[in-house]
Amino acid sequence: MSANESTAVNVSSPNTSLTGKVRGLLQRGGAFLVVGAIGFVVDAGTYNLLVFLGGEGPFFRLPLVAKIIAIGAATVVTYFGNKWWTYSDHAGDTGARHILTYAALNVMAIGLQLSCLGVSRYVLGLDSPLADNVSGTLIGQAVAMGFRFWAYGKFVFTNPASGTNSD
């Protein structure tokens, strides 16, 4: 057994019982959450460095731009984590359609996350590090992560590797 096979999240087992499906969903969801936690650290760390480094960082007055940069960095990290671990039991489609679909879904998820930060900053008038991290990083990322989990499985990582059953 190769190293990739030993760490793969296998939710494509022939077990089609409800218990087997729930177990598979929990396995994939757990892997997705671990990858997401790493992305969270990248997102939060990058954002806080850009906005709050030294009190008022270089992007303090441009929090949405800083959030886009932070999400972009985290997105690259989580893409590879999901491709190589969470959805490693799926065929390695990397064509233009695959990448464009992934990018389009991430733009939608970024919109969800930015809207949480934007409401906090511009509607509620909250601009403290705590408010930004709660709205843009905690709440925004939770909403975006739920959307991504659903969307990646539905539209991006759709082809089970040969020899597996997608049920």
Salt bridges, closest charged atoms under 4 A:
ASP43 OD1 - LYS67 NZ 2.84
GLU56 OE1 - ARG61 NH2 3.52
ASP89 OD2 - ARG28 NH2 3.18
ASP89 OD1 - HIS90 ND1 2.91
ASP132 OD2 - ARG121 NH2 2.67
